[in-house]
Amino acid sequence: MPRYLTMVRIDENNAPEGGPSDALMERMGDLINEMTKAGVLLDTAGLAPTSEGTRVRWNHGELTVTDGPFTESKEVVGGYAMIQAKDKAEAIEWATRFVKIHEEGWDITSEVREVVGG
């Protein structure tokens, strides 16, 4: 069965103040439990803000290491889920369900990409 990485993209500068509400965290927990019971979810987590991150870049033989925050980034990956689904359509269904549990104040995108090899 193919694996898919769903990356949740957010604009850190325009996320609701205080982060996810208790109600949203409960809905997320319910969906994660459902995905686990369905045998779809392999791994999931939120990521620390870019202010705590570091970028390592190799560009034409030059290495640069930059500590966050990354002001030039509007959208960043705020979390991910690794799922195993029968096909891309099923992976998109799970990603759609995840984005729809968020309140109206959220502006998020879930990018679904198949894991190749390995």
N, C-alpha and C positions, 0 to 999 in steps of 0.2 A: 504494500500500500504506500502511495507517495506521501512524503512529508512536506509540510508547508510552514514557512516562517511568516507570521503576521506581525508586522511592525506598526505600533501605534504612534503616529506622528502628532505632535501638539506644538502650539506656539507658546513657549514658556512665559512670554511676556503678557499674554492675554488669557491665561488659564484662570478659572474662578479662584478668587482669593480664599486661602485656607485649604486648597486642594479638594480632593473628592469628599463629598458629604458622607455621613454615616449610612444614609439610605443607598447611595451609589455603591459603597463598599459592600453592603449586604447583597445587593443585586449582583455585583461582581462575584462574590463568594458563591452565590447560588448557581450562577452560570458556570463557574469553574468546577463546582461539584458535579453538575450535569455533564460537562464535557469529560470529566474524569470517569464517571460511571459509564459513559458511552464508549470509553476506550479511545477517545480522540486526542485528549490533551497529553502531551509528552513533557512539557515544561512551560512555565510562564513566570513573569516577574515584571515589576516596574523598575525603572532606572532612576538613579540619583540625578539631580539637576546638572546641567552643563557646567555650572559654577564649580562643581566638584570633579569635573572630568578633565582629561588631557587628550589632545590630538597628537598623534605621531604621523608625520607625513614624509614620504619619499617622493621627491619631485626632480626628475632629471639629474639624479646623482647627488642631490642635496637633501639632507635630513633636517627637519624642523620638528621641535616638540613645543606645543603651545598649551598652557593651562587655560581652563575655562574661566569665566563664561565666554562663549563664542558669539560675540555681538553681531557678526555677519550672518548668523543663522536665524532665520525666521521660524522654520519648522525643525524640530528635533525629534529623535526617537525617544519616547517617554516610557515605553514598555514593549513587551513582545510576548508572543505565545508560539510555541512549536507544537504543531498538531499533525496528526496522521489521519488523512481523510481518503475516501475512495477516489475522489477526483477534485479538480479545482473548484467546481461548482459547490461541492459540499464545504470546502474550506472557506469559500466566499460567504456561504450561509452563516457559518459560525462567526466570521469577522463582522458580518452585518448585525447579527444579534448582539455582539459585544458593543459596537458603536451606538446602537439604539438604546442601550440601558442608561446612557449618560443624559443628564439634565440639559435643558436648552442652553445654558450658559457655556457649555463646552463646544469647542470647535476642534474636532479630532478627525484624523484620517487613518484608516487601517490599510496598509499596503500588504497584499498577499503575494508571496513568491514561493514557487516550488524549490525545494532543496534538491540540487542535482549531485549525483555521485555520493560517495561515502555512505 
